Amino acid sequence: MNRALNIKNWKDGGNSYVLKGNPNNKWVGFQEKVLSELSKTFNNNFNIVIWTDEQNEDDYYCIPFKTIKHLFVNEHKTTGKYPNRWTATILEHRFLMHSNSQLSVDISEFYSQHLIAEPIVEIADDYFIENAKAEINIRLKQSKFRKGVLENFGNKCALTQISESTLLIASHIVPWSKEKDFRGDISNGICLYVEYDALFDKGFISFTDDLQVIITSDLSKLSTQLQEKLIIIKGKRLRLPLIKPLNVKYLHYHRTTIFKE
């Protein structure tokens, strides 16, 4: 397991801002309110910890905030949907601000490094406490859902039989954000290889009530490569769940709401 997960996050009384980056480009977002509170509490002596691969114990950065503090100014914030935060990516061990890739810092020396040791300070703020409780609760539910869905399909992709756990996604049929009551129901989940999870999530594929793959009909707008991937799996049937059948009501929702007919 990635050792970054053992680093005590600010929500748990530590002096680190632990964030999971996008696996493809280590894209990550920083909340202004959190950075402001940590800066005041620790006088800027805290860490930015970024990790991506849960299975790789040494794939993380532990960056002293002081070394990148100069990048976090108002003119470098994102605009549009999330105006009160900063976003960045990591490329070849360089921390790049998303607003301007010329704003960068070499962070190679902080790859898989230890913490800046600081006394634990309790952040007494109702907002942070309630936010932490809510996020922990969500993570526990997501973890339980993933475990249940993967077991329901024998820990293999229901389409390909791929069994590497790091490549398997517990795909929600009705999205997590749409129906709170369905979130923990394993009949609302399909174990899919990450590539097919993306196709399912974006509505390029869906499934009939008898679990056959259907593909979007307007292939002409898609790249040749994607067309080929979709045609290959058209009509293929999902492996049957082992514990609990998929709920046909959820499948109908996906076909009528998300699927690109």
C-alpha positions as a Markdown table, in Angstrom:
| # | Residue | x | y | z |
|---|---|---|---|---|
| 1 | Met | 0.0 | 0.0 | 0.0 |
| 2 | Asn | 1.1 | 3.5 | -0.8 |
| 3 | Arg | 2.9 | 4.9 | 2.3 |
| 4 | Ala | 1.3 | 8.3 | 1.7 |
| 5 | Leu | -1.9 | 6.8 | 3.1 |
| 6 | Asn | -0.2 | 6.4 | 6.4 |
| 7 | Ile | 0.7 | 10.1 | 6.6 |
| 8 | Lys | -1.6 | 11.9 | 9.1 |
| 9 | Asn | -3.8 | 14.3 | 7.2 |
| 10 | Trp | -4.8 | 17.7 | 8.5 |
| 11 | Lys | -8.3 | 16.4 | 9.1 |
| 12 | Asp | -6.9 | 13.9 | 11.5 |
| 13 | Gly | -4.7 | 16.4 | 13.4 |
| 14 | Gly | -1.6 | 16.1 | 11.3 |
| 15 | Asn | 0.3 | 18.9 | 9.5 |
| 16 | Ser | -0.1 | 17.5 | 5.9 |
| 17 | Tyr | -2.6 | 18.2 | 3.2 |
| 18 | Val | -2.9 | 14.7 | 1.7 |
| 19 | Leu | -4.4 | 14.6 | -1.8 |
| 20 | Lys | -5.0 | 11.9 | -4.4 |
| 21 | Gly | -3.9 | 13.0 | -7.9 |
| 22 | Asn | -5.3 | 11.9 | -11.2 |
| 23 | Pro | -3.5 | 8.6 | -12.2 |
| 24 | Asn | -2.9 | 9.8 | -15.7 |
| 25 | Asn | -1.3 | 13.2 | -15.1 |
| 26 | Lys | -1.2 | 13.7 | -11.3 |
| 27 | Trp | -3.8 | 16.5 | -11.7 |
| 28 | Val | -4.9 | 17.8 | -8.3 |
| 29 | Gly | -6.9 | 20.6 | -6.8 |
| 30 | Phe | -6.2 | 22.7 | -3.7 |
| 31 | Gln | -9.0 | 24.4 | -1.7 |
| 32 | Glu | -8.2 | 28.0 | -0.7 |
| 33 | Lys | -9.9 | 27.7 | 2.7 |
| 34 | Val | -7.8 | 24.6 | 3.6 |
| 35 | Leu | -4.5 | 26.2 | 2.6 |
| 36 | Ser | -5.4 | 29.4 | 4.4 |
| 37 | Glu | -6.2 | 27.6 | 7.6 |
| 38 | Leu | -3.1 | 25.4 | 7.5 |
| 39 | Ser | -0.9 | 28.4 | 6.7 |
| 40 | Lys | -2.2 | 30.2 | 9.8 |
| 41 | Thr | -2.0 | 27.1 | 12.1 |
| 42 | Phe | 1.4 | 25.9 | 11.1 |
| 43 | Asn | 3.0 | 29.2 | 10.0 |
| 44 | Asn | 3.5 | 27.6 | 6.5 |
| 45 | Asn | 5.4 | 24.6 | 8.1 |
| 46 | Phe | 3.2 | 21.9 | 6.6 |
| 47 | Asn | 3.4 | 19.4 | 3.7 |
| 48 | Ile | 1.6 | 18.9 | 0.5 |
| 49 | Val | 1.4 | 15.2 | 0.0 |
| 50 | Ile | 0.3 | 13.9 | -3.5 |
| 51 | Trp | -0.2 | 10.3 | -4.4 |
| 52 | Thr | -1.8 | 8.4 | -7.2 |
| 53 | Asp | -1.2 | 4.6 | -7.1 |
| 54 | Glu | -2.5 | 2.9 | -4.0 |
| 55 | Gln | -0.5 | -0.3 | -4.7 |
| 56 | Asn | 2.9 | 1.4 | -5.2 |
| 57 | Glu | 4.2 | 2.2 | -1.7 |
| 58 | Asp | 6.8 | 4.7 | -2.8 |
| 59 | Asp | 4.8 | 6.6 | -5.5 |
| 60 | Tyr | 4.1 | 9.9 | -3.8 |
| 61 | Tyr | 5.5 | 13.4 | -3.2 |
| 62 | Cys | 5.8 | 15.0 | 0.2 |
| 63 | Ile | 6.4 | 18.7 | -0.6 |
| 64 | Pro | 7.1 | 21.3 | 2.0 |
| 65 | Phe | 4.6 | 24.0 | 1.3 |
| 66 | Lys | 7.2 | 26.8 | 1.7 |
| 67 | Thr | 8.9 | 25.5 | -1.5 |
| 68 | Ile | 5.8 | 26.1 | -3.7 |
| 69 | Lys | 4.0 | 28.8 | -1.6 |
| 70 | His | 4.9 | 31.5 | -4.1 |
| 71 | Leu | 2.7 | 29.8 | -6.8 |
| 72 | Phe | -0.5 | 30.0 | -4.7 |
| 73 | Val | -1.5 | 33.6 | -5.4 |
| 74 | Asn | -4.9 | 34.9 | -6.6 |
| 75 | Glu | -3.9 | 35.4 | -10.2 |
| 76 | His | -3.0 | 31.7 | -10.5 |
| 77 | Lys | -6.4 | 30.5 | -9.4 |
| 78 | Thr | -8.7 | 28.6 | -11.7 |
| 79 | Thr | -11.7 | 30.3 | -13.2 |
| 80 | Gly | -15.2 | 29.1 | -14.0 |
| 81 | Lys | -16.7 | 26.3 | -12.1 |
| 82 | Tyr | -14.2 | 26.2 | -9.2 |
| 83 | Pro | -13.0 | 29.8 | -8.8 |
| 84 | Asn | -11.7 | 29.5 | -5.2 |
| 85 | Arg | -9.0 | 27.0 | -5.7 |
| 86 | Trp | -5.8 | 26.2 | -7.5 |
| 87 | Thr | -5.1 | 23.2 | -9.7 |
| 88 | Ala | -1.8 | 21.8 | -10.8 |
| 89 | Thr | -0.2 | 18.8 | -12.5 |
| 90 | Ile | 3.1 | 17.0 | -12.0 |
| 91 | Leu | 5.1 | 16.2 | -15.1 |
| 92 | Glu | 8.6 | 14.7 | -15.0 |
| 93 | His | 8.9 | 15.7 | -11.3 |
| 94 | Arg | 7.9 | 19.3 | -12.0 |
| 95 | Phe | 4.9 | 20.9 | -10.1 |
| 96 | Leu | 3.0 | 22.9 | -12.8 |
| 97 | Met | 0.2 | 25.3 | -12.1 |
| 98 | His | -2.7 | 24.5 | -14.4 |
| 99 | Ser | -3.4 | 28.2 | -15.1 |
| 100 | Asn | 0.1 | 28.6 | -16.6 |
| 101 | Ser | 2.5 | 25.7 | -17.1 |
| 102 | Gln | 5.4 | 28.2 | -17.1 |
| 103 | Leu | 4.8 | 28.5 | -13.3 |
| 104 | Ser | 6.6 | 25.4 | -12.1 |
| 105 | Val | 8.9 | 24.1 | -9.4 |
| 106 | Asp | 11.3 | 21.1 | -9.6 |
| 107 | Ile | 10.0 | 18.7 | -6.8 |
| 108 | Ser | 12.2 | 15.7 | -7.6 |
| 109 | Glu | 13.9 | 15.9 | -4.3 |
| 110 | Phe | 10.5 | 15.5 | -2.5 |
| 111 | Tyr | 9.6 | 12.3 | -4.3 |
| 112 | Ser | 8.8 | 9.6 | -1.6 |
| 113 | Gln | 10.3 | 11.8 | 1.2 |
| 114 | His | 9.5 | 11.9 | 4.9 |
| 115 | Leu | 7.4 | 14.5 | 6.7 |
| 116 | Ile | 8.4 | 17.8 | 8.1 |
| 117 | Ala | 8.1 | 17.0 | 11.8 |
| 118 | Glu | 5.8 | 19.5 | 13.6 |
| 119 | Pro | 3.8 | 19.2 | 16.8 |
| 120 | Ile | 0.2 | 18.1 | 16.2 |
| 121 | Val | -2.2 | 21.0 | 16.4 |
| 122 | Glu | -5.9 | 20.5 | 16.7 |
| 123 | Ile | -7.8 | 22.7 | 14.2 |
| 124 | Ala | -10.9 | 23.7 | 16.1 |
| 125 | Asp | -13.2 | 24.7 | 13.4 |
| 126 | Asp | -16.7 | 23.3 | 13.0 |
| 127 | Tyr | -16.5 | 23.5 | 9.2 |
| 128 | Phe | -13.4 | 21.3 | 9.1 |
| 129 | Ile | -14.6 | 18.8 | 11.6 |
| 130 | Glu | -18.0 | 18.3 | 9.9 |
| 131 | Asn | -16.4 | 18.2 | 6.5 |
| 132 | Ala | -13.9 | 15.6 | 7.7 |
| 133 | Lys | -16.7 | 13.5 | 9.2 |
| 134 | Ala | -18.7 | 13.6 | 6.0 |
| 135 | Glu | -15.7 | 12.7 | 3.8 |
| 136 | Ile | -14.7 | 9.8 | 6.0 |
| 137 | Asn | -18.2 | 8.5 | 5.9 |
| 138 | Ile | -18.3 | 8.8 | 2.1 |
| 139 | Arg | -15.0 | 7.0 | 1.7 |
| 140 | Leu | -16.1 | 4.1 | 4.0 |
| 141 | Lys | -19.3 | 3.7 | 2.0 |
| 142 | Gln | -17.4 | 3.8 | -1.3 |
| 143 | Ser | -14.9 | 1.2 | -0.1 |
| 144 | Lys | -17.6 | -1.1 | 1.1 |
| 145 | Phe | -19.5 | -0.7 | -2.2 |
| 146 | Arg | -16.3 | -1.5 | -4.2 |
| 147 | Lys | -15.6 | -4.6 | -2.1 |
| 148 | Gly | -19.2 | -5.8 | -2.5 |
| 149 | Val | -19.3 | -5.2 | -6.3 |
| 150 | Leu | -16.0 | -6.9 | -7.0 |
| 151 | Glu | -17.0 | -9.9 | -4.9 |
| 152 | Asn | -20.3 | -10.0 | -6.7 |
| 153 | Phe | -18.3 | -10.6 | -10.0 |
| 154 | Gly | -15.7 | -12.9 | -8.6 |
| 155 | Asn | -13.1 | -10.0 | -8.5 |
| 156 | Lys | -13.0 | -10.1 | -12.3 |
| 157 | Cys | -14.1 | -7.7 | -15.0 |
| 158 | Ala | -17.6 | -8.8 | -16.1 |
| 159 | Leu | -16.7 | -8.3 | -19.7 |
| 160 | Thr | -13.0 | -9.3 | -20.0 |
| 161 | Gln | -12.3 | -11.5 | -17.0 |
| 162 | Ile | -9.3 | -9.2 | -16.2 |
| 163 | Ser | -8.5 | -9.8 | -12.5 |
| 164 | Glu | -5.8 | -7.2 | -11.7 |
| 165 | Ser | -7.5 | -5.3 | -8.8 |
| 166 | Thr | -5.8 | -2.0 | -9.6 |
| 167 | Leu | -7.5 | -2.0 | -13.1 |
| 168 | Leu | -11.0 | -2.9 | -11.8 |
| 169 | Ile | -13.6 | -0.3 | -11.2 |
| 170 | Ala | -16.9 | -0.8 | -9.3 |
| 171 | Ser | -19.0 | 1.1 | -11.9 |
| 172 | His | -22.2 | 2.7 | -10.6 |
| 173 | Ile | -25.1 | 2.1 | -13.0 |
| 174 | Val | -27.0 | 5.0 | -11.5 |
| 175 | Pro | -24.3 | 7.5 | -10.7 |
| 176 | Trp | -23.2 | 8.1 | -7.0 |
| 177 | Ser | -24.2 | 11.8 | -7.3 |
| 178 | Lys | -27.7 | 11.1 | -8.5 |
| 179 | Glu | -29.5 | 8.8 | -6.1 |
| 180 | Lys | -28.3 | 8.7 | -2.5 |
| 181 | Asp | -30.5 | 5.7 | -1.7 |
| 182 | Phe | -28.8 | 3.5 | -4.3 |
| 183 | Arg | -25.2 | 4.3 | -3.5 |
| 184 | Gly | -24.5 | 1.2 | -1.3 |
| 185 | Asp | -26.6 | -1.3 | -3.2 |
| 186 | Ile | -24.3 | -3.7 | -5.0 |
| 187 | Ser | -27.1 | -4.4 | -7.5 |
| 188 | Asn | -26.3 | -0.9 | -8.7 |
| 189 | Gly | -22.7 | -1.8 | -9.6 |
| 190 | Ile | -20.8 | -3.7 | -12.3 |
| 191 | Cys | -17.1 | -4.7 | -12.0 |
| 192 | Leu | -15.5 | -3.4 | -15.1 |
| 193 | Tyr | -12.0 | -3.0 | -16.5 |
| 194 | Val | -11.1 | 0.7 | -16.3 |
| 195 | Glu | -11.4 | 1.2 | -20.0 |
| 196 | Tyr | -14.9 | -0.1 | -20.2 |
| 197 | Asp | -15.8 | 1.7 | -17.0 |
| 198 | Ala | -15.0 | 5.0 | -18.8 |
| 199 | Leu | -17.1 | 4.0 | -21.9 |
| 200 | Phe | -20.0 | 3.0 | -19.6 |
| 201 | Asp | -19.7 | 6.1 | -17.5 |
| 202 | Lys | -19.7 | 8.4 | -20.5 |
| 203 | Gly | -22.7 | 6.6 | -22.1 |
| 204 | Phe | -20.9 | 5.0 | -25.1 |
| 205 | Ile | -22.1 | 1.6 | -24.0 |
| 206 | Ser | -24.9 | 0.3 | -21.9 |
| 207 | Phe | -26.6 | -3.1 | -21.1 |
| 208 | Thr | -29.9 | -4.6 | -21.8 |
| 209 | Asp | -32.0 | -6.3 | -19.1 |
| 210 | Asp | -30.5 | -9.6 | -20.1 |
| 211 | Leu | -27.0 | -8.0 | -19.8 |
| 212 | Gln | -26.0 | -7.7 | -23.4 |
| 213 | Val | -23.8 | -4.9 | -24.5 |
| 214 | Ile | -25.4 | -2.2 | -26.6 |
| 215 | Ile | -23.3 | 0.6 | -28.2 |
| 216 | Thr | -24.1 | 4.1 | -29.3 |
| 217 | Ser | -25.6 | 4.2 | -32.7 |
| 218 | Asp | -23.9 | 7.4 | -34.0 |
| 219 | Leu | -20.5 | 5.9 | -34.6 |
| 220 | Ser | -19.7 | 8.3 | -37.5 |
| 221 | Lys | -18.8 | 11.1 | -35.0 |
| 222 | Leu | -16.2 | 8.8 | -33.2 |
| 223 | Ser | -12.6 | 8.1 | -34.0 |
| 224 | Thr | -12.0 | 4.9 | -36.0 |
| 225 | Gln | -10.1 | 3.4 | -33.1 |
| 226 | Leu | -13.1 | 3.9 | -30.7 |
| 227 | Gln | -15.5 | 2.6 | -33.3 |
| 228 | Glu | -13.5 | -0.6 | -33.5 |
| 229 | Lys | -13.4 | -1.0 | -29.7 |
| 230 | Leu | -17.2 | -0.6 | -29.5 |
| 231 | Ile | -18.0 | -2.9 | -32.4 |
| 232 | Ile | -15.9 | -5.7 | -30.9 |
| 233 | Ile | -18.0 | -5.8 | -27.7 |
| 234 | Lys | -21.4 | -5.2 | -29.3 |
| 235 | Gly | -23.8 | -7.9 | -28.2 |
| 236 | Lys | -21.3 | -9.4 | -25.7 |
| 237 | Arg | -23.0 | -10.6 | -22.5 |
| 238 | Leu | -21.9 | -9.6 | -19.0 |
| 239 | Arg | -20.8 | -12.4 | -16.7 |
| 240 | Leu | -23.7 | -13.1 | -14.3 |
| 241 | Pro | -23.3 | -11.8 | -10.7 |
| 242 | Leu | -22.5 | -14.4 | -8.1 |
| 243 | Ile | -24.3 | -13.0 | -5.1 |
| 244 | Lys | -27.0 | -10.4 | -6.1 |
| 245 | Pro | -28.5 | -9.8 | -9.6 |
| 246 | Leu | -28.3 | -6.4 | -11.2 |
| 247 | Asn | -31.4 | -4.3 | -10.7 |
| 248 | Val | -33.1 | -3.9 | -14.1 |
| 249 | Lys | -34.6 | -0.6 | -12.9 |
| 250 | Tyr | -31.0 | 0.8 | -12.6 |
| 251 | Leu | -30.1 | -0.6 | -16.0 |
| 252 | His | -33.2 | 1.1 | -17.5 |
| 253 | Tyr | -32.1 | 4.4 | -15.9 |
| 254 | His | -28.7 | 4.2 | -17.5 |
| 255 | Arg | -30.1 | 3.4 | -20.9 |
| 256 | Thr | -32.6 | 6.2 | -20.8 |
| 257 | Thr | -30.6 | 8.9 | -19.0 |
| 258 | Ile | -26.9 | 8.4 | -19.7 |
| 259 | Phe | -26.6 | 6.2 | -22.7 |
| 260 | Lys | -25.9 | 8.0 | -26.0 |
| 261 | Glu | -28.4 | 6.2 | -28.2 |
